[in-house]
Amino acid sequence: MQPRRLSIPGRFLRSLLSRHGKAVVNMAGSDAAADLELVNRVRGRTPLLLGAVPALQLLACVRATGNVPGVLAEAGVFAGGSARLICEAKGDRALHLFDVFETLQDESTAGGPEAAAVRSHFQRLHAREADVRSTLAGYPNVHFHTGVFPQTAAAVADSRFSFVHLDLDLEGSTLAALEFFYPRLAPGALLVADDFSSAPVQAAFHAYFRSRTATIIRLPWSQGIVVAASTGPAFVA
């Protein structure tokens, strides 16, 4: 079978997009079209900070861990857009959500250096927990842990995780999340990090995995995926 040749306008469009760091993605099959429609539907109802391709990748990773034992987690929820996508693909599995929401808007609130770093970075950019709860109210088995991570993780310290999504921006927060979640990943679990090409997130990954062996997939749209070894990381309760 001969490969289909692009028309001159098609070649020009691809060339033009590539100069701006973009690419044309061919969606194959009805399932892919349905997933893209799902992403657009979520985006129309809930603020979603992911582009179409990373959103589709997130859906694919959640589904890929459907038979991996353990619960799911997202650290860095904002308005719940990516959490809603995860809920669409997770089935009845438990999803644990970690975010400060509006709790740090009062500058007199104590919380130590971690809280100060989060407050300084995000300032007034936050979502209200009540609004995110309302957004996700129709999905089963969703649990909220509000406050500064990892202090909020005590309730799931004995859990195994099949899927983890990190969107924390900061080096310290990302490193703390890796220290907590990676040893608790079940064999075959996936950890997906957003803003993977940013300097703070890269610094956190380099610091954590400097002395560890792991399969880390760096995707060109600034997502990184860590694949837990088949034997699983050492679990530390």
N, C-alpha and C positions, 0 to 999 in steps of 0.2 A: 504494500500500500504506500503510495507516494505521499509525503507530507504536504499538507495544504500550504500554499505560499500566501503570504500576506499581501494584500493590495498595497499600492504606494501610499494611500492615506493611512492605512493601518501601520505600515512601517514608520511613517513619519510620526504618528501619534505615540508609538512605543518609544521612539528615539527622543521625542520631546519630553515625555514623562520621565524617562530615565535620567535626563539631565537635571531634573528637579527631585531626584531620589524617590520616584514613584514608579509603579509598574501596573500593567493590566493583568488581572487575575481571571482565568477562565473557570467559571463555576460549572462543574460536571454533574449532571444528574438532578433528579427532582429533590433528593434529600438536601443537596447543597443549596438549591434555590429556596427550599423551605427554611433552612437555617438562616440564610441571609434575610429572609422576610421576618423571621423571629428577632434577629438583631435589630432590624429597623423598627419593629413594633415596640421592643423594649426601649429603644432610643426615643421613640415618640412619647413614651409615658414616663420615663425616668431619666434624669441626667446620666449619661454614659460617657466616660472619659476615654474609652477604647475606640480605636478605629475599627472598620469592618473586619479586616483580616485578623488582628489580634483577638477580637471578640469571637470570631469563628474558631480560632485556635483554642480559646478558653473552653468553648463548648466541647470541642473534640477531646480535650484533655480530661474534662470531667467525665465524659462518657467512657473514655478509655480505661478509667479506674473503677468502672461499675462493679467489677468482680474482685477488686482488691479489698480486703477486710479493713475496716476502720471508718472513722468519721471524716468530715471535710471541714476546712477552716478558711476564712479570709481575714487577713489583717490589713486594715486600711479600706474602709467600706464607703466613706463619703455618703453619697445620697442613695446608694443601694443599687446602682445600675448593673455593675458586674455581679453583685450578689443575686440579682434577679435572673441573670443569665445562668448562673450556677444552679439556681433553684429549678430552672426549666429543664436541666439535664441530670439532676442528682437523684431523682426518684424519691424514695422515702428515707434515704440516708440522712443522718444528722449533719447540719451545717452550723458551725460556731463562728460568729462574727465578732471581730475585735476592732473597736474604734473609740476615739475620745468623744466623738460627736460634739455637743455644745458644752461639755463639762469644763473646758479650759478657757472659756471666754471671759470669765471673771479673773482678772490678773492677780487678785488677792488669793486665789486658790493655791494651796500648797501642792507639792508633788515632786519636788526634787529636780535635779538637772535634766532628767528625761522629759518631764512635763514642760520645763522651760524651753527646751530645744524644739519640742513640737509646737508650742505656742508661738515661738519666734518665727518658725518657718511658715506655718499655715495662717497665722494671725486670725483674721475674721472669716477665712474660708472654711466653712464647716456645714454640716447638715444636722438637723434635729433628730434625735433618736426616735421620737414619737412618729415623725414623718416616715422614717425608714421602716419602722415596725408596721405602719399602715401600708406601705408599698409592698411588703413581703407577707402580709397577713394571710394571703390565700395559699401559701405554701406550707407543707408540713415540716415539723421537726427542725425549726430554725431557732437558734439560741443566741442571745445578745450578751456580750461581755464588755461593758462600757467603762472606759478609763484608759490609763496609760499602760501599754503593753511593755513588759511581760507580767506586771503585777496582776493583771486581770486574768492570767492564764492558769491560776491555781486550780480552778474547777475542772480543768481537762488535763492536769499533769499526768494522770495515769492512762490517758487515751493513746490509741494508735491512730494515725492519720493516713487516709488513702489519697487525699488530694489537699493541697494547700495553695492559696493564692495570696501573694504578697504585693501590696501597693502602698509602701510606706515612705518613699521618697528619701528619707534620711539615712545616713550611714549607721548611726547608733541604733535606730529602730530596726533597720533591716538586719543588722548583725545580731541583735537580741532575738529576732524572730527565727533566724537560722539556728542559733544556739538552742532555742526551745524546740522547734519543729523537726529539724533534720534527724536528731536521734530517735524521734518518735514516728518516723515514716515507716509504714509497713512495706515489706518487700513488693516491688513493682509500683509503689506510689509515685505520684508526680507532684513536684513543687514548681509553680509558675510564678515568675517575678516580672512585674512591669517596670518600665523605665530602666531596663537592664543595661542600657548603654550609658546611663548617666554616671558621672564621677562618684557620687556618694554610694550608689548601689554597687558599682563595680568594686569600690574600696571594701565594702562589707563582704562581698563574695570572696575577694582575694584574701582578706584577713581570715575568714572562716575556713576556706578550703585550701589554704596554703599547705597545711600538713595532712590533708585528707584526700583520699581517692574517690572521685565521684564522676559520673557522666553528666556533663552540663552542656546543653544545646543552646547556642546563642543564635537567635532568630533575627533576621535583618530588620524587623519592625520593632526593635527594642523590647522584645520579650526574651526571657531566659527560662529554660526548663531543666530542672534537676530530676534525674531518674534514679529512684532508690534502687540499690543493688538487690539482686534476687535473694540474697541472704539477709538483707535488711541491715540498716545501721544499728549500732549498739544502743539498746534502749536504756535510757537513764530516767528512772522515776523520781 
